Amino acid sequence: MNAAASEPSRDETSRDPVVTVSPVVVTTADDSHGRVDVIDDRDGYLAAVDAIRAGTGPISIDAERASGFRYSQRAYLIQVFRRGAGVFLFDPPAIGSFAELQEVIGHEEWVLHAASQDLACLREVGLDPETVFDTELGARIAGLPKVGLGAVVEQLLGVHLAKEHSAADWSTRPLPQSWLVYAALDVELLVDLRDAMEERLEAAGKLQIARQEFAATVAREAKPPKAEPWRRLTGLHTIRGARGLAVARELWLARDDYARQIDTAAGRLVPDSSLVAATKAMPQDKRALAGMKEFVGRASRSELDRWWSAIERGLATDDLPSTRGPAGDTLPPPRSWADKNPMADARYRYARPRITEIADSLDMPVENLLTPEHLRRLAWEPPIPFEADAVAAALAVLGARPWQIDAVAGPLTDAFVDAHQEPEDGDGTPS
């Protein structure tokens, strides 16, 4: 590819590599790329596996889903690149098992951009890495101002990577050639980007930090399903009373069940706003529901019986949901801590600016220095007495990495001690 020929140079007055070449514009319509074909049969797949085996170095890999179009989060295209082998685009539904590819690349380093977004759908087809290099996470740790693939490629490689098909429906068949070139470019540049990112992280003294974060990404377990997923309904907070929540729940469950059946994104059938509007209106019969202007969506009328039955179930059920949400270990929002737990509020207020100061000194986002939930949980229920070793142990239990613990355990301990020395007001709570 002609774009890969442009090399970044190093400013001798700075420790960081800087790009001095003019960006080379690469778009999915670039005729210089050449035709890209999808591998959708076993013979072609096995031949590609042999070619990848003969290549050298890390494996760059990406997956394209159909979020916003399909119910499932399965991969509808998997792209693989390796130096000495080339780029290969696989059709997962057509190929089925990827066991042979996993055997070849499973022990190699995989290069992904925002690995956490793709690992689930890759694992679904049997592709599971032992080691990754995440260029998006690396960009965050390196302190780059923008971490999207296009922005990082342009900053480190001097290449403008067009991203016009990022929200496309990748379940489409056949896939347009311009989409396939776009998908191929995503992985063809990743290995070069990985090398440039490693150099930048090494120069900043952050490479070992990055490697700990990459390892944590691979090891992170999938979140268990929510006990009451219907509570994710946008606008649910505007619905009053347990009966209203019951109707909203039944509508959400009916839509979710139908979306799963036909593998279509739920919001494309009937949007959240329509479910909320129907719940608030409480139509007296099916005809009244059909007459609601706010009740829209491609399946709002074709599946009217389904939605009316859901409303009837919500109105008749004795299984009324709690108006306070499901029981669990979820913390109250920090804005309410001053009333619910004044000392936790003081600890949180003292700790946040210190964490921000450390993140600024490391030139990285605060959330990458310490997961916000970890800070909240530690402030809410800290180890007693306040000692750095105890705080470090508590952070480790929460899942903080060693480099994070080294960076924040001492300052957090000092912040908690200072919070408890804060002058009290007349009623015994921190001022």
Sine and cosine of phi, psi and omega as CSV:
sin_phi,cos_phi,sin_psi,cos_psi,sin_omega,cos_omega
0.00,0.00,0.73,-0.69,-0.07,-1.00
-0.90,0.43,-0.45,0.89,-0.02,-1.00
-0.91,0.41,-0.54,0.84,-0.08,-1.00
-0.94,0.33,-0.22,0.98,-0.03,-1.00
-0.97,0.26,-0.33,0.94,0.01,-1.00
-0.97,0.24,0.79,-0.61,-0.07,-1.00
-0.91,-0.42,0.69,-0.72,0.08,-1.00
-0.96,0.29,0.56,-0.83,0.07,-1.00
-0.95,-0.32,0.19,-0.98,-0.05,-1.00
-0.94,-0.35,0.78,-0.63,0.10,-0.99
-0.96,0.28,0.87,-0.49,-0.11,-0.99
-0.91,0.41,-0.28,0.96,-0.02,-1.00
-1.00,-0.02,-0.03,1.00,-0.07,-1.00
-0.76,-0.66,0.49,-0.87,0.04,-1.00
-0.99,0.16,-0.28,0.96,-0.06,-1.00
-1.00,-0.08,0.65,-0.76,0.09,-1.00
-0.93,0.36,0.65,-0.76,0.04,-1.00
-0.80,-0.60,0.53,-0.85,0.00,-1.00
-1.00,0.06,0.83,-0.56,0.02,-1.00
-0.92,-0.38,-0.12,0.99,0.04,-1.00
-0.99,0.13,0.41,-0.91,0.11,-0.99
-0.96,0.27,0.67,-0.75,-0.02,-1.00
-0.86,0.52,0.64,-0.77,0.12,-0.99
-1.00,-0.08,0.83,-0.56,-0.05,-1.00
-0.98,0.19,0.85,-0.53,0.06,-1.00
-0.85,-0.52,0.85,-0.53,0.05,-1.00
-0.83,-0.55,0.22,-0.97,0.01,-1.00
-0.94,0.35,-0.19,0.98,0.05,-1.00
-1.00,-0.10,0.11,0.99,-0.07,-1.00
-0.93,0.36,0.93,-0.36,-0.05,-1.00
-0.91,0.41,-0.34,0.94,-0.04,-1.00
-0.94,0.34,-0.25,0.97,-0.05,-1.00
-0.95,0.31,-0.65,0.76,-0.10,-1.00
1.00,-0.09,0.26,-0.97,-0.08,-1.00
-0.95,0.32,0.60,-0.80,0.06,-1.00
-0.85,-0.52,0.74,-0.67,0.00,-1.00
-0.90,-0.44,0.49,-0.87,0.05,-1.00
-1.00,-0.02,0.71,-0.71,0.06,-1.00
-1.00,0.00,0.90,-0.43,-0.09,-1.00
-0.75,-0.66,0.39,0.92,0.08,-1.00
-0.64,-0.77,0.33,-0.94,-0.11,-0.99
-0.92,0.39,-0.62,0.78,-0.01,-1.00
-0.89,0.45,-0.71,0.70,0.03,-1.00
-0.90,0.43,-0.63,0.78,0.03,-1.00
-0.88,0.47,-0.74,0.67,-0.03,-1.00
-0.91,0.41,-0.58,0.82,0.07,-1.00
-0.91,0.42,-0.62,0.78,0.04,-1.00
-0.91,0.41,-0.64,0.77,0.04,-1.00
-0.87,0.50,-0.67,0.74,0.04,-1.00
-0.88,0.47,-0.65,0.76,0.01,-1.00
-0.91,0.41,-0.65,0.76,0.01,-1.00
-0.91,0.41,-0.61,0.80,0.06,-1.00
-0.86,0.50,-0.60,0.80,-0.05,-1.00
-0.98,0.19,-0.20,0.98,0.01,-1.00
-0.97,0.24,-0.02,-1.00,-0.04,-1.00
-0.74,-0.67,0.45,-0.89,0.12,-0.99
0.99,0.11,-0.17,-0.99,-0.06,-1.00
-0.92,0.39,0.25,-0.97,-0.02,-1.00
-0.95,-0.30,0.85,-0.52,0.15,-0.99
-1.00,-0.05,0.67,-0.75,-0.13,-0.99
-0.55,-0.84,0.55,-0.83,0.00,-1.00
-0.51,-0.86,0.33,-0.94,0.04,-1.00
-0.67,-0.74,0.60,-0.80,0.05,-1.00
-0.91,-0.43,0.80,-0.61,0.03,-1.00
-0.95,-0.30,-0.17,-0.99,0.04,-1.00
-0.80,-0.61,0.71,0.71,0.00,-1.00
-0.86,0.52,0.68,-0.73,-0.05,-1.00
1.00,0.02,-0.20,0.98,0.03,-1.00
-0.87,-0.49,-0.64,0.77,-0.04,-1.00
-0.92,-0.39,0.41,-0.91,0.06,-1.00
-0.95,0.31,-0.69,0.73,-0.06,-1.00
-0.97,0.26,0.33,-0.94,0.09,-1.00
-0.95,-0.32,0.47,0.88,-0.01,-1.00
-0.93,0.36,0.36,-0.93,0.07,-1.00
-0.99,0.14,0.76,-0.65,0.07,-1.00
-0.97,-0.25,-0.13,0.99,0.11,-0.99
-0.42,-0.91,0.72,-0.70,0.09,-1.00
-0.84,-0.55,0.81,-0.58,-0.02,-1.00
-0.95,-0.32,0.70,-0.71,-0.01,-1.00
-0.73,-0.68,0.70,-0.71,0.07,-1.00
-0.71,-0.70,0.63,-0.77,0.12,-0.99
-0.56,-0.83,0.66,-0.75,0.02,-1.00
-0.87,0.49,0.68,-0.73,-0.02,-1.00
0.99,0.11,-0.11,0.99,0.00,-1.00
-0.88,-0.47,-0.67,0.74,-0.02,-1.00
0.95,-0.31,-0.24,-0.97,-0.05,-1.00
-0.94,-0.33,0.61,-0.79,-0.03,-1.00
-0.70,-0.71,0.74,-0.68,0.03,-1.00
-0.91,-0.41,0.87,-0.49,-0.08,-1.00
-0.95,-0.31,0.58,-0.82,0.09,-1.00
-0.99,-0.16,0.99,-0.12,-0.10,-1.00
-0.84,0.54,-0.71,0.70,0.00,-1.00
-0.86,0.51,-0.55,0.83,-0.03,-1.00
-0.98,0.19,-0.55,0.83,-0.10,-1.00
-0.99,0.11,-0.64,0.77,0.00,-1.00
1.00,0.10,-0.96,-0.29,-0.08,-1.00
-0.98,0.19,0.69,-0.73,0.07,-1.00
-0.92,-0.39,0.46,0.89,-0.07,-1.00
-0.86,0.50,-0.64,0.77,-0.04,-1.00
-0.92,0.40,-0.64,0.77,0.04,-1.00
-0.92,0.38,-0.66,0.75,0.04,-1.00
-0.86,0.51,-0.65,0.76,0.00,-1.00
-0.88,0.47,-0.58,0.82,-0.04,-1.00
-0.98,0.20,-0.66,0.75,-0.16,-0.99
-0.95,-0.30,-0.11,0.99,-0.12,-0.99
-0.84,0.54,-0.56,0.83,-0.05,-1.00
-1.00,-0.06,-0.04,1.00,0.00,-1.00
-1.00,0.03,0.29,-0.96,0.11,-0.99
-0.97,0.25,0.75,-0.66,0.06,-1.00
-0.98,-0.20,0.68,-0.74,0.06,-1.00
-0.96,-0.29,0.86,-0.51,0.02,-1.00
-0.73,-0.68,0.37,-0.93,0.14,-0.99
-0.94,-0.35,0.90,-0.44,-0.11,-0.99
0.89,0.45,0.89,0.46,-0.09,-1.00
-0.84,0.54,-0.59,0.81,-0.07,-1.00
-0.88,0.48,-0.39,0.92,0.00,-1.00
-0.98,0.21,-0.43,0.90,-0.12,-0.99
-0.95,-0.33,-0.32,0.95,-0.11,-0.99
-0.87,0.49,-0.61,0.79,-0.05,-1.00
-0.89,0.46,-0.73,0.68,-0.05,-1.00
-0.96,0.27,-0.44,0.90,0.10,-0.99
-0.94,0.33,-0.68,0.74,0.02,-1.00
-0.91,0.42,-0.49,0.87,0.02,-1.00
-0.87,0.49,-0.49,0.87,0.01,-1.00
-0.97,-0.23,0.20,0.98,0.10,-1.00
1.00,-0.04,0.24,0.97,0.04,-1.00
-0.97,-0.25,0.90,-0.44,-0.14,-0.99
-0.61,-0.79,0.90,-0.43,-0.05,-1.00
-0.99,0.14,0.42,-0.91,0.19,-0.98
-1.00,-0.02,-0.55,0.83,-0.06,-1.00
-0.67,-0.74,0.68,-0.73,0.07,-1.00
-0.77,-0.64,0.39,-0.92,0.23,-0.97
-0.85,-0.53,0.93,-0.37,-0.10,-1.00
-0.99,-0.17,0.95,-0.30,-0.07,-1.00
-0.94,0.34,-0.45,0.89,0.06,-1.00
-0.95,0.31,-0.72,0.70,0.04,-1.00
-0.91,0.41,-0.62,0.78,0.07,-1.00
-0.87,0.49,-0.63,0.78,0.02,-1.00
-0.90,0.43,-0.62,0.79,0.05,-1.00
-0.89,0.45,-0.73,0.68,-0.03,-1.00
-0.91,0.40,-0.58,0.81,0.01,-1.00
-0.95,0.31,-0.26,0.97,0.02,-1.00
1.00,0.07,0.36,0.93,0.04,-1.00
-0.91,0.41,0.60,-0.80,-0.08,-1.00
-0.93,0.38,-0.53,0.85,0.05,-1.00
-0.78,-0.63,0.64,-0.77,-0.13,-0.99
-0.87,-0.49,0.08,1.00,0.12,-0.99
-0.90,0.44,0.45,-0.90,-0.08,-1.00
-0.84,0.55,-0.72,0.70,-0.02,-1.00
-0.86,0.51,-0.70,0.71,-0.03,-1.00
-0.92,0.39,-0.65,0.76,-0.03,-1.00
-0.94,0.34,-0.66,0.75,0.04,-1.00
-0.88,0.48,-0.67,0.75,-0.01,-1.00
-0.92,0.39,-0.65,0.76,-0.04,-1.00
-0.95,0.32,-0.65,0.76,-0.11,-0.99
-1.00,-0.08,-0.46,0.89,-0.05,-1.00
-0.92,-0.39,-0.17,0.99,-0.03,-1.00
0.95,0.32,0.45,0.89,-0.04,-1.00
-0.88,-0.48,0.76,-0.65,0.11,-0.99
-1.00,-0.01,0.91,-0.41,-0.07,-1.00
-0.97,-0.23,0.92,-0.40,0.00,-1.00
-0.92,0.39,0.64,-0.77,-0.06,-1.00
-0.81,-0.58,0.57,0.82,-0.13,-0.99
-0.95,0.30,-0.23,0.97,-0.05,-1.00
-0.94,-0.35,0.30,0.95,-0.09,-1.00
-0.90,0.44,-0.45,0.89,-0.02,-1.00
-0.95,-0.32,0.44,0.90,-0.05,-1.00
-0.97,0.23,0.29,-0.96,0.09,-1.00
-1.00,0.06,1.00,-0.08,-0.08,-1.00
-0.97,0.22,0.00,1.00,0.13,-0.99
-0.99,0.13,-0.11,0.99,0.03,-1.00
-0.86,0.51,0.67,-0.74,0.10,-0.99
-0.67,-0.74,0.75,-0.66,-0.07,1.00
-0.97,0.25,0.41,-0.91,0.04,-1.00
-0.98,0.20,0.72,-0.69,0.02,-1.00
-0.88,0.48,0.53,-0.85,-0.04,-1.00
-0.87,0.49,-0.60,0.80,0.00,-1.00
-0.89,0.45,-0.57,0.82,0.06,-1.00
-0.92,0.39,-0.64,0.77,-0.05,-1.00
-0.93,0.38,-0.63,0.78,0.06,-1.00
-0.90,0.44,-0.68,0.74,0.08,-1.00
-0.83,0.56,-0.73,0.69,-0.03,-1.00
-0.91,0.41,-0.62,0.78,0.01,-1.00
-0.91,0.42,-0.67,0.74,-0.01,-1.00
-0.88,0.48,-0.56,0.83,0.00,-1.00
-0.83,0.56,-0.61,0.80,-0.04,-1.00
-0.99,-0.16,-0.43,0.90,-0.02,-1.00
-0.90,0.43,-0.47,0.88,0.00,-1.00
-1.00,-0.07,-0.18,0.98,-0.15,-0.99
-0.91,0.41,-0.61,0.79,-0.02,-1.00
-0.93,0.37,-0.68,0.73,0.09,-1.00
-0.87,0.48,-0.64,0.77,0.02,-1.00
-0.90,0.43,-0.64,0.77,0.04,-1.00
-0.85,0.52,-0.71,0.71,-0.02,-1.00
-0.90,0.43,-0.67,0.74,0.02,-1.00
-0.92,0.40,-0.62,0.79,0.01,-1.00
-0.93,0.37,-0.66,0.76,0.04,-1.00
-0.87,0.50,-0.67,0.74,0.02,-1.00
-0.88,0.48,-0.67,0.74,-0.01,-1.00
-0.92,0.39,-0.68,0.74,0.02,-1.00
-0.91,0.42,-0.64,0.77,0.03,-1.00
-0.89,0.46,-0.70,0.71,-0.01,-1.00
-0.89,0.45,-0.53,0.85,-0.01,-1.00
-1.00,0.04,-0.02,1.00,-0.03,-1.00
0.95,0.31,0.44,0.90,-0.08,-1.00
-0.89,-0.45,0.13,0.99,-0.09,-1.00
-0.90,0.44,-0.65,0.76,0.00,-1.00
-0.93,0.36,-0.56,0.83,0.11,-0.99
-0.86,0.50,-0.72,0.69,-0.01,-1.00
-0.88,0.47,-0.67,0.74,-0.03,-1.00
-0.90,0.43,-0.60,0.80,0.08,-1.00
-0.90,0.44,-0.64,0.77,0.02,-1.00
-0.93,0.38,-0.64,0.77,0.03,-1.00
-0.89,0.46,-0.69,0.72,0.00,-1.00
-0.90,0.44,-0.61,0.80,0.02,-1.00
-0.92,0.40,-0.57,0.82,0.03,-1.00
-0.89,0.46,-0.69,0.73,0.00,-1.00
-0.92,0.39,-0.63,0.78,-0.10,-0.99
-0.99,0.15,-0.28,0.96,-0.10,-0.99
-0.90,0.44,0.79,-0.62,0.01,-1.00
-0.99,0.17,0.51,-0.86,0.04,-1.00
-0.90,0.43,0.60,-0.80,0.02,-1.00
-0.93,0.36,0.67,-0.74,0.05,-1.00
-0.92,0.40,0.45,-0.89,0.02,-1.00
-0.86,0.51,0.57,-0.82,0.03,-1.00
-0.92,0.40,0.59,-0.80,-0.02,-1.00
-0.90,0.44,-0.60,0.80,0.00,-1.00
-0.75,-0.66,0.97,0.24,-0.09,-1.00
-0.88,0.47,-0.39,0.92,-0.01,-1.00
-0.89,0.45,-0.33,0.95,0.02,-1.00
-0.94,0.33,-0.09,1.00,0.09,-1.00
-0.98,0.18,-0.06,1.00,-0.03,-1.00
-0.84,0.55,0.87,-0.49,0.00,-1.00
-0.90,0.44,0.79,-0.61,-0.03,-1.00
1.00,-0.06,0.03,1.00,-0.03,-1.00
-0.86,0.51,-0.51,0.86,-0.05,-1.00
-0.91,0.42,-0.26,0.96,0.00,-1.00
-1.00,0.03,-0.09,1.00,-0.02,-1.00
-1.00,-0.04,0.77,-0.63,-0.08,-1.00
-0.97,-0.25,0.61,-0.79,0.14,-0.99
1.00,0.09,0.47,-0.88,-0.03,-1.00
-0.91,0.42,-0.58,0.82,-0.01,-1.00
-0.92,0.39,-0.67,0.74,0.06,-1.00
-0.88,0.48,-0.66,0.75,0.04,-1.00
-0.90,0.43,-0.58,0.81,0.02,-1.00
-0.90,0.44,-0.66,0.75,0.03,-1.00
-0.92,0.39,-0.70,0.72,0.03,-1.00
-0.87,0.49,-0.66,0.75,0.02,-1.00
-0.88,0.48,-0.73,0.68,-0.05,-1.00
-0.92,0.40,-0.60,0.80,0.07,-1.00
-0.91,0.42,-0.70,0.72,0.01,-1.00
-0.89,0.46,-0.71,0.70,-0.02,-1.00
-0.90,0.43,-0.63,0.78,0.03,-1.00
-0.90,0.44,-0.68,0.73,0.02,-1.00
-0.92,0.40,-0.67,0.74,-0.02,-1.00
-0.89,0.45,-0.67,0.74,0.01,-1.00
-0.89,0.45,-0.69,0.72,0.00,-1.00
-0.93,0.37,-0.65,0.76,0.03,-1.00
-0.88,0.48,-0.64,0.77,0.03,-1.00
-0.91,0.41,-0.67,0.75,-0.01,-1.00
-0.85,0.52,-0.69,0.72,-0.09,-1.00
-0.97,-0.23,0.13,0.99,0.02,-1.00
0.76,0.65,0.84,0.54,0.05,-1.00
-0.76,-0.65,0.62,-0.78,0.04,-1.00
-0.83,0.56,0.76,-0.65,-0.11,-0.99
-0.84,0.54,-0.66,0.75,-0.04,-1.00
-0.91,0.41,-0.31,0.95,0.05,-1.00
-0.98,0.17,-0.29,0.96,0.02,-1.00
-0.99,0.12,-0.85,0.53,0.09,-1.00
-0.56,-0.83,0.85,-0.53,-0.05,-1.00
-0.93,0.37,0.36,-0.93,0.03,-1.00
-0.80,0.60,-0.68,0.74,-0.06,-1.00
-0.85,0.52,-0.55,0.84,0.01,-1.00
-0.95,0.31,-0.63,0.77,0.04,-1.00
-0.89,0.46,-0.67,0.74,0.01,-1.00
-0.91,0.41,-0.67,0.74,0.00,-1.00
-0.89,0.46,-0.67,0.74,0.02,-1.00
-0.91,0.42,-0.63,0.78,0.01,-1.00
-0.90,0.44,-0.70,0.71,-0.02,-1.00
-0.92,0.38,-0.60,0.80,-0.04,-1.00
-0.96,0.29,-0.49,0.87,-0.06,-1.00
0.72,0.69,0.89,0.47,-0.04,-1.00
-0.85,0.53,0.55,-0.83,-0.08,-1.00
-0.98,0.20,-0.38,0.92,0.01,-1.00
-0.40,-0.92,0.07,-1.00,-0.06,-1.00
-0.89,0.45,-0.58,0.81,0.00,-1.00
-0.90,0.43,-0.65,0.76,0.02,-1.00
-0.90,0.43,-0.62,0.78,0.06,-1.00
-0.88,0.47,-0.71,0.71,0.00,-1.00
-0.89,0.45,-0.45,0.89,-0.03,-1.00
-1.00,0.09,-0.07,1.00,-0.01,-1.00
-0.96,0.27,0.85,-0.52,0.04,-1.00
-0.93,0.38,-0.47,0.88,-0.03,-1.00
-0.98,0.21,-0.24,0.97,-0.03,-1.00
-1.00,-0.03,0.99,-0.11,-0.13,-0.99
-0.82,-0.58,0.01,-1.00,-0.01,-1.00
0.86,-0.52,0.40,-0.91,-0.11,-0.99
-0.89,0.45,-0.42,0.91,0.00,-1.00
-0.94,-0.34,0.21,0.98,-0.08,-1.00
-0.91,0.41,-0.55,0.83,0.00,-1.00
-0.97,-0.25,-0.59,0.81,-0.03,-1.00
-0.91,0.41,-0.42,0.91,0.02,-1.00
-0.89,-0.46,0.57,0.82,-0.09,-1.00
-0.86,0.51,-0.63,0.78,0.03,-1.00
-0.85,0.52,-0.62,0.78,-0.01,-1.00
-0.89,0.47,-0.72,0.70,-0.06,-1.00
-0.95,0.31,-0.62,0.79,0.01,-1.00
-0.92,0.39,-0.62,0.79,0.05,-1.00
-0.89,0.46,-0.60,0.80,0.03,-1.00
-0.91,0.42,-0.68,0.73,0.03,-1.00
-0.88,0.47,-0.68,0.74,0.01,-1.00
-0.89,0.46,-0.64,0.76,0.03,-1.00
-0.89,0.45,-0.67,0.74,0.01,-1.00
-0.90,0.44,-0.58,0.82,0.00,-1.00
-0.97,0.25,-0.45,0.89,-0.09,-1.00
-0.99,-0.12,-0.34,0.94,-0.16,-0.99
-0.92,0.38,0.53,-0.85,0.17,-0.99
-1.00,-0.07,-0.14,0.99,-0.01,-1.00
-1.00,0.03,0.97,0.23,-0.06,-1.00
-1.00,0.09,0.72,-0.69,0.00,-1.00
-0.97,0.25,0.39,-0.92,0.06,-1.00
-0.93,0.36,0.63,-0.78,0.06,-1.00
-0.98,0.20,-0.13,0.99,-0.01,-1.00
-0.98,-0.20,0.02,1.00,-0.01,-1.00
1.00,-0.01,0.13,-0.99,-0.05,-1.00
-0.94,0.34,0.53,-0.85,0.08,-1.00
-0.94,0.34,0.51,-0.86,0.00,-1.00
0.13,-0.99,-0.25,-0.97,-0.04,-1.00
-0.98,-0.22,0.38,0.92,0.02,-1.00
-0.93,0.36,0.74,-0.68,0.01,-1.00
-0.98,0.19,0.48,-0.88,0.12,-0.99
-0.92,0.39,0.39,-0.92,0.01,-1.00
-0.89,0.46,0.62,-0.79,-0.06,-1.00
-0.82,0.57,-0.46,0.89,-0.01,-1.00
-0.90,0.44,-0.31,0.95,0.00,-1.00
-0.99,-0.15,-0.01,1.00,-0.11,-0.99
-0.92,0.40,-0.54,0.84,-0.04,-1.00
-0.84,0.55,-0.55,0.83,0.03,-1.00
-1.00,0.02,-0.64,0.77,-0.11,-0.99
-0.99,0.15,-0.59,0.80,-0.09,-1.00
-0.44,-0.90,0.99,0.17,-0.12,-0.99
-0.84,0.55,-0.61,0.79,-0.02,-1.00
-0.94,0.33,-0.59,0.80,0.08,-1.00
-0.89,0.46,-0.65,0.76,0.04,-1.00
-0.87,0.49,-0.68,0.73,0.01,-1.00
-0.90,0.44,-0.70,0.71,0.01,-1.00
-0.88,0.48,-0.67,0.75,-0.02,-1.00
-0.91,0.41,-0.68,0.73,-0.01,-1.00
-0.91,0.42,-0.58,0.82,0.01,-1.00
-0.97,0.23,-0.56,0.83,-0.10,-0.99
-0.98,0.21,-0.63,0.78,-0.12,-0.99
-0.83,0.56,-0.76,0.65,-0.02,-1.00
-0.91,0.42,-0.47,0.88,0.02,-1.00
-0.95,0.30,-0.62,0.78,0.07,-1.00
-0.91,0.42,-0.66,0.75,0.04,-1.00
-0.88,0.48,-0.66,0.75,0.00,-1.00
-0.89,0.45,-0.66,0.75,0.02,-1.00
-0.92,0.40,-0.68,0.73,0.01,-1.00
-0.88,0.48,-0.67,0.75,0.03,-1.00
-0.88,0.47,-0.64,0.77,-0.02,-1.00
-0.93,0.38,-0.47,0.88,0.03,-1.00
-1.00,-0.02,-0.07,1.00,0.00,-1.00
0.83,0.56,0.84,0.55,0.06,-1.00
-0.51,-0.86,0.36,-0.93,0.03,-1.00
-0.88,0.47,0.54,-0.84,-0.01,-1.00
-0.84,0.54,-0.65,0.76,-0.07,-1.00
-0.92,0.38,-0.33,0.94,0.08,-1.00
-1.00,0.07,-0.40,0.92,0.11,-0.99
-0.95,0.31,-0.71,0.70,0.01,-1.00
-0.47,-0.88,0.81,-0.59,0.02,-1.00
-0.84,0.55,0.80,-0.60,-0.05,-1.00
-0.80,0.61,-0.60,0.80,0.02,-1.00
-0.90,0.43,-0.57,0.82,0.04,-1.00
-0.90,0.44,-0.68,0.73,0.02,-1.00
-0.89,0.45,-0.70,0.72,-0.01,-1.00
-0.89,0.46,-0.69,0.72,-0.04,-1.00
-0.92,0.39,-0.61,0.79,0.00,-1.00
-0.93,0.36,-0.62,0.78,0.02,-1.00
-0.93,0.36,-0.60,0.80,-0.03,-1.00
-0.93,0.36,-0.68,0.74,-0.04,-1.00
-0.64,-0.77,0.99,0.16,-0.07,-1.00
-0.99,0.14,0.30,-0.95,0.11,-0.99
-0.95,0.32,0.61,-0.80,0.02,-1.00
-0.89,-0.46,0.75,-0.66,0.01,1.00
-0.97,0.24,0.20,-0.98,0.01,-1.00
-0.97,0.25,0.99,-0.16,0.05,-1.00
-0.73,-0.68,0.58,-0.81,-0.10,-1.00
-0.86,0.52,-0.63,0.78,-0.01,-1.00
-0.90,0.43,-0.64,0.77,0.00,-1.00
-0.93,0.36,-0.64,0.77,0.05,-1.00
-0.90,0.43,-0.65,0.76,0.03,-1.00
-0.89,0.46,-0.68,0.74,0.01,-1.00
-0.91,0.42,-0.64,0.77,0.02,-1.00
-0.91,0.42,-0.64,0.77,0.05,-1.00
-0.89,0.46,-0.65,0.76,0.00,-1.00
-0.89,0.45,-0.65,0.76,0.03,-1.00
-0.89,0.46,-0.60,0.80,0.00,-1.00
-0.95,0.31,-0.33,0.95,0.03,-1.00
0.93,-0.38,0.15,0.99,0.04,-1.00
-0.92,0.40,0.55,-0.84,0.02,-1.00
-0.99,0.14,0.36,-0.93,-0.02,-1.00
-0.81,0.59,-0.67,0.74,-0.02,-1.00
-0.91,0.42,-0.58,0.82,0.04,-1.00
-0.92,0.39,-0.68,0.73,0.00,-1.00
-0.88,0.47,-0.70,0.71,0.02,-1.00
-0.86,0.50,-0.59,0.81,-0.09,-1.00
-0.98,0.21,-0.55,0.83,-0.21,-0.98
-0.89,-0.47,-0.27,0.96,-0.11,-0.99
-0.86,0.50,-0.73,0.69,0.00,-1.00
-0.90,0.44,-0.79,0.61,0.02,-1.00
-0.87,0.50,-0.59,0.80,0.05,-1.00
-0.91,0.42,-0.66,0.75,0.04,-1.00
-0.86,0.51,-0.72,0.69,0.01,-1.00
-0.89,0.46,-0.63,0.78,0.00,-1.00
-0.90,0.43,-0.65,0.76,0.00,-1.00
-0.92,0.39,-0.65,0.76,0.04,-1.00
-0.89,0.46,-0.71,0.70,0.00,-1.00
-0.89,0.45,-0.61,0.79,0.00,-1.00
-0.88,0.47,-0.61,0.80,-0.02,-1.00
-0.98,0.18,-0.14,0.99,0.09,-1.00
-0.99,-0.16,0.04,1.00,-0.01,-1.00
-0.90,0.44,0.68,-0.74,0.02,-1.00
-0.84,0.54,0.61,-0.79,0.00,-1.00
-0.99,-0.13,0.47,-0.88,0.08,-1.00
-1.00,0.02,-0.17,-0.99,-0.15,-0.99
-0.90,0.43,-0.44,0.90,-0.06,-1.00
-0.99,-0.11,0.19,0.98,0.11,-0.99
1.00,0.00,0.07,1.00,0.01,-1.00
-0.97,-0.25,0.38,-0.93,-0.02,-1.00
-0.87,0.49,0.60,-0.80,0.00,-1.00
-0.99,0.17,0.00,0.00,0.00,0.00
